[in-house]
Amino acid sequence: MQYPQTKTVLNQLVADLSQMAAVIHQTHWYMRGPEFLFLHPLMDEYQDEINDQLDVVAERLIVIDGAPYSTLEEFAEHSGIQSIPGSYDATIDERFARLIAGYRHLQKVYQEGIDTAGQEGDDSTQDILTGFHTDIEKRIWMLSAQRGHAPEIDD
């Protein structure tokens, strides 16, 4: 069996990206506040980016003879991103803090995937994950800047 640990990390990403899509969508639906008109459509862009990453990660997993999680139950069981009920009570700043936490988790799992794929000699997966890791760092920077903070991507 080739790339067994890479397959495990890719499937972790399938679960985490699926959960992150839900977190972004929840932010999109429940957002209220001063910058709503700008931030509400921005969540569509973030959602599209995560869904594109999910598709590429799942397809890469299939290419290397893996089987991606594909049910809501599997996503919830395996994701490291917490699910919480929607509410109108959270501020935009609190919602962005939650998004940053999810993106930081993805950053960590992408790095784990980069390292694992490198150790197993799967250069193609490593290349894919490196690009997505860079994209996630950019999102952390942008969301952090919106909150008036530095990105602190190296924490």
N, C-alpha and C positions, 0 to 999 in steps of 0.2 A: 504494500500500500504506500503510495507516494504522497508526501507532504501531509502526514496525519495531523500534526499540530497546527499547521497552517489552516487546514480545513476546520479545525476546532475554533480558531480565532475568527475565521471568516463567518462561521455560523453565529458566533457571539455578536459579530457586527450586524448580521442580519436581524437578530433580535433587538439589538440596541438601536439601530437605525429605524426599525419599525416603531419602536417605542418613542424615539425622538420625534418622528413624524407626528405622532399623536400629541406630544407635548407642544410642538409648534402649532399644530392645528387648534389645540385648546387655547393657546395664547391668542391666536387669530380670532377665535369665537368670543372669548370672554374679556377681551381688552377694552378698556374704557379710560379716557383721560385726555390730557392736553395735546398730545401728539398723535392721537388716534388716526387722523386722516393720512398721515405719512406712514405710521408704523403698521397699520392694518394690512395694506397691500404689500409691505415689505415682508410680512410673514408668508405670503404666497411665494415669494422668491426663495426664502429659506426652505420652505416646504419642498419646492421643486428641486432644489439642490440636494436635499437629503434623500428624496425619492430617486433621483438620478444615481446617487452614490449607492443606495440600496440595490438598485437594479444591476449595476456593474459588479458589486460585491457578490450578489447571489449568482449571477451568471458566471463569474470567475470560479466560484465554488463548484458549480455544475461542470465547468470545463475541466477541473482537476478531479472529477469523479466524486464530488461530494453531494450531499442532499440538504439544501437549505430548509430551515424552519419555514413553515408556511401557514401556520394557524395562529390565531390570536392567543390561544392558550400557550403555545410554544414561545411566542414572543414574550408574553408576560412572565412565564416561568424562567426564562433564560436571560432576560435583560437585566443589566445593572443600573438602569435608569428607572427611578421610582415613578409609579403611577399614582396620581392624586385626583380626586373628583374636581370637576370644574366649579368655579365660583366667581362671582363678580366682585368679591371683596378684595382681591389682591390688586395692588397698585401696578402700574407699568414697570416701575423699578423692581418690584418683587418678582414679577413675571420674567423680566430680563435676567435677574439673578438665577432663576430656575433654568432658563435657557442656557446661561453660561455654565451652570453645573452639569447639564446634560452634554454640552459641547466639550467640557473638560473631560468627562468620562469617555466620550468618543475619541478625544485626543490621546488618552491613555491607551485605549484598546487599539487604535490605529498604530501607535508606537510599538505595542506588543506584537501586532501583526507584521510590522516592518522587520522587527528583530527576528521573529520566528521564521518568516519566509526567507530571510537572509541566511539563517542557520540551516534551513532545509534546502537551500539552493534554488528556491522558486523566485527567480529574478522578476518574472512578469508580475506576480502578485505583489512583490515588494515595490515595484515601480508604481502600480495602481495605488497602493496604500500610501506611498510617500506623497503623491499628488493630493489625495484626499486629506491627509494629515495637514498639509499646508493650507488647504481650504478651510479646515476647521479652526486652525490657529487664526486665520483672518477673521472668522466669525467671532471668535472670542475677543479679539482686539476691537472689532466694531461695536459689539454689545457692551463691552467694558467701557469704551470711550463714551457711549451714549449715557452710561451711568456715572461718568466723570472719574473713571478709574483707569489705571494702566492695565494692559492685558495680562501681565504676569504669566505668560505661556510656559515659562520654564520652571514653574513650581511643581 
